[in-house]
């Protein structure tokens, strides 16, 4: 998350992650992120991508379906 905040000039006040282990419509399980920003990212899409890519590098079982 630090790489994402640094790259997008964001500042996080607080966050939590909630697992969705039984999603509807036969989707795969996923996590929902709730982030409270002290200063929002200059580019939210860039923040999301930085965070997603960092998590994928850390845990190879995580991947995106976009």
C-alpha positions as CSV (number, residue, x, y, z in Angstrom):
1,X,0.0,0.0,0.0
2,X,2.9,2.3,0.6
3,X,4.0,2.1,-3.0
4,X,0.4,3.0,-4.1
5,X,0.2,6.0,-1.8
6,X,3.6,7.3,-2.7
7,X,3.0,7.0,-6.4
8,X,-0.4,8.8,-6.3
9,X,0.3,11.3,-3.6
10,X,-2.3,9.8,-1.3
11,X,-2.5,9.6,2.4
12,X,-4.5,6.9,4.2
13,X,-6.3,7.6,7.5
14,X,-7.6,4.1,8.1
15,X,-8.5,0.9,6.1
16,X,-10.0,-2.5,6.6
17,X,-10.3,-5.5,4.3
18,X,-13.4,-7.8,4.3
19,X,-13.4,-11.3,2.7
20,X,-16.4,-12.2,0.6
21,X,-16.2,-16.0,0.7
22,X,-19.6,-16.8,-0.7
23,X,-20.3,-14.3,-3.4
24,X,-23.4,-14.5,-5.6
25,X,-23.7,-15.7,-9.2
26,X,-20.9,-18.3,-8.9
27,X,-18.2,-15.6,-8.7
28,X,-14.9,-16.6,-7.1
29,X,-14.3,-15.4,-3.5
30,X,-12.7,-11.9,-3.2
31,X,-11.9,-9.2,-0.7
32,X,-13.5,-5.8,-0.4
33,X,-11.3,-2.9,0.7
34,X,-12.7,0.1,2.6
35,X,-10.2,2.9,2.6
36,X,-10.6,6.3,4.3
37,X,-8.2,8.8,2.8
38,X,-6.8,11.8,4.5
39,X,-5.8,12.9,1.0
40,X,-7.3,11.1,-2.0
41,X,-5.0,9.8,-4.7
42,X,-4.4,12.1,-7.7
43,X,-5.4,9.1,-9.9
44,X,-7.7,6.5,-8.2
45,X,-7.3,4.0,-11.1
46,X,-3.5,4.2,-10.7
47,X,-3.8,3.7,-7.0
48,X,-5.9,0.6,-7.5
49,X,-3.5,-0.8,-10.1
50,X,-0.4,-0.2,-7.9
51,X,-2.1,-1.9,-4.9
52,X,-3.4,-4.8,-7.0
53,X,0.0,-5.4,-8.7
54,X,1.8,-5.2,-5.3
55,X,-0.5,-7.8,-3.8
56,X,-0.2,-10.1,-6.8
57,X,3.6,-9.9,-6.5
58,X,3.4,-10.8,-2.9
59,X,0.8,-13.6,-3.3
60,X,0.8,-15.4,-6.6
61,X,-2.6,-17.0,-6.0
62,X,-4.2,-13.5,-6.3
63,X,-5.0,-12.4,-9.7
64,X,-7.4,-10.0,-11.4
65,X,-10.3,-10.8,-13.8
66,X,-10.8,-7.2,-15.2
